[in-house]
Amino acid sequence: MLRLKYTVLAIAAAVGALMGDARAAAPAAIVTPLMTKPLDEYPGREALMITVEYPPGAVDPVHRHHAHGFIYVLEGSIVMQVKGGKQVTLTPGQTFYEGPNDIHTVGRNASQTQPAKFIVLLLKDKGAPVLVPEK
């Protein structure tokens, strides 16, 4: 009976390891708000500036912003793609844009060993969430 118990536990551990959620294993992005500014000339709109730090191996979920998003890479390299667009790898000094109707299908650190950091400027509706997960 004890042998069966250990066998079942070993099988359960192996299945759990094989079926583990990859997102749980990938480190999360670190988002730091820098500035929010109402855009008085555009009622109901605001600018939001954030930094995003990707630890090595970080991956974003598929999402959208419902905003104009301007990205500027500060450190490391990142991989970006919107639905229907070309996947690009960006390095310091390079930029990326995503529009309010774009679905951000790829957002990740290009490196498994080095961090990456970038600035994002979002022009969005006041109070709207920064990121909306896409199903």
MARMI-958312 format. One record per residue: x negated, y negated, z negated of N, C-alpha, C in turn; residue number from 1. Coordinates in steps of 0.001 Angstrom, whole numbers, plus 500000, padded with zeros to 6 digits. Example, Ala and Ser with C-alpha at 12.3 -4.5 7.8 and 13.67 -1.06 7.14 Angstrom:
residues 2
REC, 486810, 505690, 492200, 487700, 504500, 492200, 486800, 503300, 492200, 1
REC, 487150, 502250, 492920, 486330, 501060, 492860, 487100, 499970, 492130, 2
***
This chain:
residues 135
REC, 499177, 501188, 500000, 500000, 500000, 500000, 499130, 498745, 500000, 1
REC, 498078, 498750, 499175, 497185, 497601, 499103, 496476, 497375, 500436, 2
REC, 496086, 498468, 501092, 495422, 498380, 502396, 496353, 497746, 503416, 3
REC, 497625, 498098, 503431, 498613, 497528, 504347, 498771, 496036, 504088, 4
REC, 498787, 495655, 502823, 498915, 494243, 502462, 497750, 493444, 503040, 5
REC, 496520, 493932, 502887, 495354, 493233, 503420, 495366, 493190, 504945, 6
REC, 495828, 494255, 505570, 495920, 494290, 507031, 496923, 493257, 507521, 7
REC, 498077, 493173, 506874, 499095, 492190, 507250, 498563, 490773, 507049, 8
REC, 497881, 490528, 505948, 497308, 489203, 505704, 496259, 488853, 506750, 9
REC, 495430, 489813, 507139, 494406, 489567, 508158, 495043, 489263, 509505, 10
REC, 496079, 490002, 509863, 496785, 489753, 511131, 497451, 488384, 511093, 11
REC, 498091, 488055, 509986, 498753, 486749, 509869, 497736, 485619, 509993, 12
REC, 496574, 485768, 509378, 495536, 484742, 509463, 495038, 484600, 510895, 13
REC, 494846, 485721, 511587, 494365, 485679, 512968, 495392, 485028, 513888, 14
REC, 496658, 485390, 513737, 497715, 484794, 514555, 497829, 483303, 514262, 15
REC, 497758, 482950, 512996, 497818, 481532, 512637, 496681, 480746, 513264, 16
REC, 495488, 481306, 513268, 494337, 480625, 513867, 494506, 480493, 515374, 17
REC, 495018, 481545, 516006, 495218, 481501, 517459, 496330, 480554, 517862, 18
REC, 497340, 480436, 517045, 498503, 479624, 517402, 498469, 478247, 516750, 19
REC, 497366, 477932, 516079, 497251, 476635, 515407, 497507, 475485, 516363, 20
REC, 498110, 474441, 515865, 498428, 473268, 516661, 497141, 472511, 516972, 21
REC, 496822, 472328, 518249, 495594, 471641, 518666, 495593, 470205, 518162, 22
REC, 496774, 469583, 518096, 496840, 468206, 517621, 496421, 468113, 516160, 23
REC, 496711, 469137, 515392, 496328, 469126, 513983, 494807, 469205, 513858, 24
REC, 494149, 469865, 514804, 492702, 470012, 514758, 492000, 468748, 515243, 25
REC, 492609, 468009, 516164, 491990, 466797, 516703, 492146, 465653, 515706, 26
REC, 491068, 464898, 515494, 491182, 463762, 514576, 492085, 462676, 515159, 27
REC, 492722, 461943, 514287, 493649, 460887, 514720, 492895, 459599, 515013, 28
REC, 493462, 458808, 515904, 492931, 457480, 516188, 493148, 456586, 514967, 29
REC, 492245, 455649, 514774, 492360, 454686, 513687, 492733, 453343, 514306, 30
REC, 493917, 452850, 513987, 494433, 451612, 514573, 494397, 450513, 513514, 31
REC, 493779, 449387, 513875, 493671, 448252, 512961, 494281, 447016, 513608, 32
REC, 495383, 446487, 513050, 495951, 445247, 513591, 494981, 444089, 513366, 33
REC, 494802, 443264, 514388, 493922, 442106, 514282, 494711, 440801, 514229, 34
REC, 495785, 440728, 515039, 496507, 439470, 515163, 497853, 439695, 515827, 35
REC, 498865, 438997, 515332, 500174, 438947, 515986, 500512, 437476, 516183, 36
REC, 500979, 437150, 517384, 501282, 435753, 517691, 502585, 435680, 518485, 37
REC, 503606, 434997, 517940, 504826, 434800, 518720, 504510, 434004, 519985, 38
REC, 505152, 434361, 521063, 504965, 433646, 522332, 506175, 432741, 522530, 39
REC, 506111, 431551, 521960, 507258, 430634, 521950, 507773, 430307, 523344, 40
REC, 506886, 430298, 524336, 507304, 430011, 525711, 508113, 431163, 526311, 41
REC, 508038, 432328, 525661, 508764, 433523, 526093, 509579, 434020, 524900, 42
REC, 510761, 433454, 524689, 511571, 433792, 523508, 511734, 435310, 523341, 43
REC, 511546, 435751, 522098, 511716, 437162, 521775, 510490, 438014, 522072, 44
REC, 509393, 437387, 522519, 508179, 438141, 522857, 507034, 437747, 521930, 45
REC, 506078, 438660, 521793, 504897, 438395, 520971, 503679, 439084, 521565, 46
REC, 502514, 438591, 521188, 501249, 439229, 521524, 500747, 439930, 520267, 47
REC, 500263, 441139, 520432, 499683, 441897, 519330, 498318, 442390, 519774, 48
REC, 497295, 442096, 518980, 495945, 442566, 519280, 495534, 443554, 518196, 49
REC, 495023, 444708, 518636, 494597, 445764, 517727, 493247, 446317, 518178, 50
REC, 492538, 446931, 517247, 491408, 447773, 517644, 491845, 449214, 517457, 51
REC, 491332, 450069, 518326, 491578, 451506, 518216, 490215, 452175, 518176, 52
REC, 490016, 452988, 517164, 488784, 453771, 517048, 489150, 455238, 517241, 53
REC, 488485, 455857, 518194, 488642, 457288, 518411, 487448, 457995, 517775, 54
REC, 487660, 458764, 516715, 486574, 459624, 516233, 486229, 460640, 517329, 55
REC, 485091, 461296, 517244, 484763, 462320, 518238, 485905, 463329, 518377, 56
REC, 486306, 463593, 519625, 487353, 464568, 519890, 488777, 464075, 519720, 57
REC, 488978, 462804, 519379, 490336, 462277, 519159, 491142, 462285, 520458, 58
REC, 492438, 462594, 520321, 493361, 462658, 521453, 494679, 462020, 521043, 59
REC, 495213, 461140, 521901, 496525, 460540, 521654, 497623, 461438, 522205, 60
REC, 498808, 461399, 521607, 499947, 462104, 522206, 500411, 461346, 523441, 61
REC, 501162, 462003, 524300, 501774, 461324, 525444, 502754, 460298, 524870, 62
REC, 502676, 459061, 525386, 503486, 457986, 524808, 503687, 456859, 525812, 63
REC, 504422, 455867, 525387, 504550, 454617, 526134, 504543, 453478, 525138, 64
REC, 504367, 452271, 525675, 504299, 451103, 524806, 505458, 450134, 525012, 65
REC, 506176, 450223, 526111, 507208, 449234, 526441, 506607, 447836, 526343, 66
REC, 505399, 447687, 526862, 504660, 446430, 526780, 503643, 446380, 527910, 67
REC, 503131, 445195, 528156, 501952, 445059, 529006, 500774, 445311, 528093, 68
REC, 499934, 446295, 528428, 498794, 446635, 527583, 497487, 446427, 528319, 69
REC, 496608, 445632, 527721, 495293, 445350, 528288, 494242, 445937, 527350, 70
REC, 493399, 446803, 527877, 492425, 447535, 527075, 491022, 447118, 527487, 71
REC, 490161, 446901, 526485, 488760, 446542, 526717, 487895, 447438, 525825, 72
REC, 487008, 448206, 526437, 486183, 449155, 525688, 484979, 448445, 525071, 73
REC, 484799, 448662, 523769, 483678, 448077, 523031, 482512, 449053, 522876, 74
REC, 482831, 450304, 522514, 481802, 451306, 522215, 482234, 452670, 522724, 75
REC, 481271, 453510, 523076, 481562, 454875, 523489, 482221, 454927, 524847, 76
REC, 482923, 456022, 525099, 483662, 456149, 526358, 484997, 456828, 526092, 77
REC, 485997, 456364, 526819, 487355, 456875, 526655, 487911, 457301, 528006, 78
REC, 488842, 458223, 527971, 489521, 458693, 529178, 490968, 458229, 529095, 79
REC, 491451, 457580, 530157, 492811, 457037, 530199, 493489, 457439, 531505, 80
REC, 494807, 457590, 531426, 495617, 457853, 532617, 497068, 457553, 532310, 81
REC, 497757, 456953, 533273, 499203, 456807, 533191, 499825, 457700, 534251, 82
REC, 501065, 458097, 534019, 501760, 458995, 534931, 501732, 458426, 536344, 83
REC, 501299, 459246, 537288, 501205, 458839, 538678, 499920, 458115, 539023, 84
REC, 499096, 457817, 538013, 497832, 457116, 538241, 496660, 458070, 538177, 85
REC, 495509, 457531, 538489, 494276, 458307, 538492, 493666, 458318, 537088, 86
REC, 493158, 459447, 536657, 492456, 459536, 535381, 491110, 458841, 535528, 87
REC, 490780, 457981, 534562, 489513, 457249, 534609, 488778, 457383, 533283, 88
REC, 487456, 457375, 533367, 486609, 457351, 532182, 486013, 455953, 532098, 89
REC, 486225, 455302, 530963, 485803, 453921, 530774, 484676, 453839, 529753, 90
REC, 483730, 452947, 530004, 482597, 452725, 529116, 482588, 451260, 528678, 91
REC, 481723, 450880, 527737, 481736, 449505, 527224, 481744, 448447, 528337, 92
REC, 482642, 447475, 528155, 482789, 446392, 529114, 483831, 446654, 530187, 93
REC, 484330, 447887, 530287, 485342, 448201, 531295, 486743, 448038, 530713, 94
REC, 487720, 447873, 531616, 489092, 447575, 531216, 490080, 448546, 531831, 95
REC, 491282, 448535, 531257, 492381, 449385, 531730, 493671, 448630, 531462, 96
REC, 494658, 448837, 532315, 495965, 448197, 532140, 497048, 449249, 532213, 97
REC, 498050, 449091, 531368, 499263, 449892, 531500, 500460, 448969, 531345, 98
REC, 501453, 449190, 532198, 502633, 448338, 532221, 503740, 448839, 531317, 99
REC, 504786, 448021, 531163, 505881, 448363, 530252, 506643, 449633, 530627, 100
REC, 506593, 450042, 531878, 507301, 451256, 532297, 506394, 452467, 532433, 101
REC, 505098, 452277, 532188, 504148, 453384, 532328, 504258, 454371, 531173, 102
REC, 504030, 455631, 531496, 503912, 456680, 530495, 502433, 457009, 530403, 103
REC, 501874, 456839, 529214, 500442, 457056, 528973, 500230, 458557, 528754, 104
REC, 499791, 459249, 529802, 499681, 460703, 529752, 498351, 461194, 529183, 105
REC, 497283, 460394, 529343, 495968, 460781, 528814, 495361, 459587, 528094, 106
REC, 494987, 459801, 526863, 494253, 458818, 526072, 493404, 459594, 525094, 107
REC, 492089, 459588, 525295, 491233, 460388, 524416, 489795, 459898, 524459, 108
REC, 489061, 460314, 523456, 487630, 460071, 523425, 486993, 461024, 524429, 109
REC, 486099, 460511, 525268, 485429, 461359, 526255, 484370, 462248, 525608, 110
REC, 484019, 461942, 524360, 482948, 462670, 523679, 483474, 463485, 522501, 111
REC, 482864, 464628, 522310, 483142, 465461, 521132, 482166, 465158, 519996, 112
REC, 481177, 464276, 520264, 480146, 464014, 519255, 479984, 462543, 518886, 113
REC, 480460, 461625, 519727, 480283, 460193, 519478, 481637, 459499, 519356, 114
REC, 481764, 458517, 518464, 483022, 457761, 518375, 483164, 456787, 519542, 115
REC, 484363, 456275, 519718, 484640, 455258, 520738, 485531, 454199, 520096, 116
REC, 485427, 452961, 520580, 486218, 451873, 520015, 486622, 450925, 521130, 117
REC, 487888, 450468, 521078, 488357, 449526, 522084, 489384, 448578, 521493, 118
REC, 489555, 447460, 522184, 490554, 446460, 521807, 491745, 446620, 522739, 119
REC, 492946, 446470, 522184, 494169, 446496, 522973, 494943, 445208, 522697, 120
REC, 495357, 444544, 523755, 496245, 443390, 523661, 497574, 443821, 524260, 121
REC, 498625, 443792, 523442, 499964, 444169, 523892, 500846, 442930, 523938, 122
REC, 501519, 442710, 525053, 502531, 441671, 525183, 503857, 442401, 525166, 123
REC, 504627, 442202, 524077, 505789, 443061, 523830, 506937, 442288, 523202, 124
REC, 508083, 442964, 523063, 509214, 442375, 522347, 508848, 442239, 520874, 125
REC, 509293, 441143, 520247, 509024, 440933, 518823, 509550, 442109, 518015, 126
REC, 508708, 442619, 517125, 509125, 443684, 516233, 509186, 445066, 516859, 127
REC, 508966, 445187, 518173, 509015, 446500, 518825, 507831, 447349, 518352, 128
REC, 508012, 448673, 518287, 506899, 449522, 517847, 505730, 449456, 518828, 129
REC, 504544, 449679, 518309, 503347, 449667, 519136, 503348, 450843, 520099, 130
REC, 503785, 451990, 519627, 503719, 453228, 520409, 505019, 454003, 520236, 131
REC, 505537, 454519, 521350, 506744, 455340, 521311, 506384, 456703, 521912, 132
REC, 506412, 457784, 521112, 506099, 459113, 521652, 507042, 459468, 522801, 133
REC, 506500, 460098, 523807, 507265, 460514, 524974, 507467, 462018, 524895, 134
REC, 508655, 462455, 525145, 508941, 463899, 525042, 508676, 464617, 526314, 135
***
